Amino acid sequence: MSNTVDELKNFIFNALLTEDNLFSIAKDGLNVKDGSTQAPISRIVESDFSPIIWQQAMQMSSVYTILFCIENTLRNFIVERLAEQKGLSWWNDCVPNKVKEAAQKLKISEEKNKYHSTRGDSLIYYTMLDNLAQIIVNNWEEFSDIIPNQAWIVSRMDDLTMCRNVIMHTGVLPQFEIERIESIARDFSRQLG
């Protein structure tokens, strides 16, 4: 009987997490009901820019896509794992104070611009790559069965942070850095399943 109750609780909890994720996805502009995708900005015309700048922008947009996917996959992985293992108060109980304070400070700062959309409802969306590594290291027992060791996650987050900063400040990465990001993305995909 107890096993059935636990399975039911687990099912309901997972359903609530899924529903919350779907609401977040819909809020971000993706239609989760009929599978339609968001159209690219149509007012941008390639001929308005130098061909070199346009080509670099297209190349870096694919790198941005990889970084976006890795960062948000890692966020989702952390949320799901800690919520499952530690309960709904995982943020308060498991996240280092320094990370919580930085995320809260960033959220408050961004809320001053009410005309601008928010990153998300949860403070996890106000964390940086190195913060995500800190959360994992701080809760190593909850992640050690999937992530090979702490140095693995920290070194990859350090590498991605350096590349991410170049991309987010409209810089151009050389091909070997792009290949490094692709390699890290493959590592994450294999490791996190």
Secondary structure, DSSP 4 states (H G I P E B T S, - for coil): -HHHHHHHHHHHHHHHHHHHHHHHHHHTT--TTT---PPPPTT--GGGS-HHHHHHHHHHHHHHHHHHHHHHHHHHHHHHHHHHHH-TTHHHHHS-HHHHHHHHHHHHHHHT-TTSPPS-SSGGGG--HHHHHHHHHHTHHHHTTTSS-HHHHHHHHHHHHHHHHHHHTT----HHHHHHHHHHHHHHHHHH-
